[in-house]
Amino acid sequence: MGAGHHHQLYRPGDSPVHRLPPQCKLVAVLAFAGVVVATPREAFWAFGAYALLLALVAGVARVPLTHVLRRMAIEIPFVLFALAIPIIGMGERTEVLGLSLSVQGLWAAWNILAKASLGVVASILLAATTEPRMILLGAQRLRLPSLLVQIAMFMLRYLDVIMDEMRRMRVARESRGFEARNLMQIPVIARSAGALFIRSYERGERVHLAMLSRGYNGSLPIIHELSGSGRQWGVALALPVTALAVLGVSLC
């Protein structure tokens, strides 16, 4: 895979978090998310402790708060959905700032917002400290289905190529005076989308034939041997283990 594909989520650096093997970070984030999901919604202080743990990881990784907050915009649809639950919820009602809200809806909204936000922040920190291709290599190291990993690798590799093709087609349309102002232009956009699909399909066929001619047998060769030492696993798993300890205390 091309080494030059640095996407906006990734922040190059040389922090201890950056240096951890990707498979260690993947397992740590998944385990941390599992602990967060298992936490009772009434354990407010536990969620605060989880947030502090993530803030500590961000500090060690030297990921600025602004970087995290900007990328949390992906959570906006979930936030809007959560805010609507107390309004449309049934059952016992209570007044908050003059609004009649469902008690169960308020609990459900808090549960969604707290757990989703922590999961999103953990994912952002993973993406900020690990190149996308390294995440996929880590997934391959964890013995995820090879076919799925290969599909994701090629999607990552050729995403920029397809986007460049879309930009060239848009420039070609605009150079001929086309402007998408109303619904009358939908047929032109649809034909452009069809042409892009055909070009992408034909490119995929050419790439596949080129791979077969070079000895491709259904699996990609592993160029980077990603092995994690016991110390590296211990450092990575410190996050979910500490979160699990917080969960244990909250259940007592």
N, C-alpha and C positions, 0 to 999 in steps of 0.2 A: 504494500500500500504506500502511496505517496506520503513522504514525511512532511510535505509542506502544507498539509491541510489543517491549518489552525483555525478553528471556528471561534465565534464571538464568545462562547461560554468559557473557553479555556484561557487561563492566564498563565503564561510561561513563568516559571520560577524554579528555585532550587531549595525550597523549604523541606523540612522532614516529611511533610505530608505529600509533597510532589514526588519525593524519592521512593515512597512505598510502592510495592508492586501492585498493579491494577486489580488483580484478583483478590488481594487482601482488602483493598478499599471497597470493592463490590460487596464482599461478604459482610464487611463492617456496616455499610450503609443499609443493606437488606436486614441485617439483624437488628440494627437500631430502629428501623421502621417497624419491625415486628414488635419490639418492646413498646414503642409509642402507641401502636394500635391496641395493644393489650392493656394499656393503662386506663383505669376507670376515669370517666369524665369528671367525677367529683374531686379528683386529686389535683387541684389547681397548682399546688406547690411543686408537684412532680413535673408538670409541663414547664414551669419556670426553670426547674433544674435542667431539663433537657435543652431548653433554649440557651442556658449558660454553657452547657457542654458544647453546643454547636458554635457559640461565640468564641469559646476557647480554641476550638479547631480552626476557625476562621483566622484567629489571631496568630496561631502557630503557622498556618499556611500563608499568612500575609495577604489575605483576600479582603479588600476594603468593604465596608458596610454598604457603600453606594453600589458596588458591583452586585451584591446580593439583592438589594432592594429593587434595582432596575429589572432584574430578571425574575422577580417574584410577580411581575405583571401577568405571567402565564396563569396565575391562580385567580385572576379576577372573575372568570365565569363561576368558579366554585364559591367565591365570596358572595356574589350576587345571589346565587342559589341559596346559600346559607342564610343570608339576610331575609330572604322571602319566607323561609320556613316558619319563623315565629308569627308572621302575619297570617299565613294561610293554615297554620296548624290548628288542630282541634283540641278539646279537653279544657282543663282549668286555664283561666285567663288571669293576667295580672297587668297592671298599668306601668308603663315605662315611658317617661317624658310625654305623658298624655296619650300614648298609644296603647290600645288593648292588644296584648300579645299572649300567645300560647306559652304556658310554662314548659311543657314538653318540647315545644318548638325552640324555645330559648336554649334548653339543654342540648338539643340536637344540633343547633347552629354552632354553639360553643364547641361541641365535640368535633364537628367537621372542620371548623376553622383552625382549632388548635392542632389537631393531628395532621391535617393536610398541609398547614404552614410549616410544621417541623419537617415533614417528609420532603416538601419542596426545597427547603433550605439545605437539607442534607444532600439532596440530589444536585443542587447548584454547586455546593462545595466539592462534590465528587467531580462534576464536569469542569469546575474551575481549576482543579489540580491534576487532571488526567486528560491527556489528548484523546479525542474520540476513537482513533484507531487503536490506542492502547487499551481503552475500555473493552473493545471487541476482542483484542488479543487476550485480555484477562478472562473474558467470558469463555473463550476457546480453551484457556488453561483450566477453567472450572468444569470442563467437559459438557458445556451446553451443546445442543444438537448442532453438528457441523454445518448442515445445510442452512439453518437459520443464521448462524454466524457469518457464513459466506455471503448470503443475501444482504445482510446488514453492511458488510464490508464493501460490497460493490455499490450499494446505495450511497454510502458515504463517499466513496471514490468518485462516483459519476454525478453526484448531486450538483456540484459546481459546473460540470460540463453541460448538464441539462439546463441549468439556470442561465448560463451564457448563451445557449441556443435560443432560449426564450427571449433574452434581451436583443439578440440579433434580429429575430423575427419581428419584435416590436419596433425596432429602429427601421426595418425595411418597410413596415406598414406606414409608419409616420412619415417616412421620406416620400411616400406616394400620396400624402395628403389625408391619410386615414386618421380619424379621431373618434374614439368611443364615447359618444355623447348621449345616446339614447338606446332603447331596445332594438332599434332597426339595425344596429351594428352587430347584434348577437350572432347572426349567421357567419360573419367574417371571423369573429373570435372562435366560433365552433370549428370552422375549417382550419384555423391556425392550430387549435388544440389537436385536431386529428392529424395534421401534418407533423406536429411535434411528437405525437405518439408513434407514428410510423417511423420517423427518423430514429427515435430512441430504440424501438424494437429492432430495426436493422442494425444499429450500432451494437446492440446486445448480441445479435447473431454473429457479427464480425468478431467481436471480442471473444465469444465462445469458441469459434473456429480457430482463432489465433491461440487460445489456451490449449485446445486439443492438439494443435500442431506442435506445441511445446511440451507435450507429455502430461497434460492435466488428466487425472484419473478419478476425480470426484472429491479430492481433498487438497487444500492449499498447503504448501510447505511452510513449516514454522521457522521463520528467520530469527526471531528474537526468542531466546529461551528465558522465559519469565519464571524464575523460581524465587519463592519467598522463604527467608530464614525464619527460624522460630522467634527471634527477636522482632522481626518485622511483623509477623502475625500477631505477636503480643501487643505491639504498639497500635496496630490497626484495630484490634478487638478491644482495646481499652475503652473505646467509646460505647459500644453496645453493652459491655460488661458493667461499666459504671452506671449506664442507664438501667440495666437490669437490677442493680443494687438499689437504685432509687425506687424502682417499681416495687421491690420487695419490702422496703421500708414503708411505702405508701399503703401497702396491703395489710400491714401489721395493725 
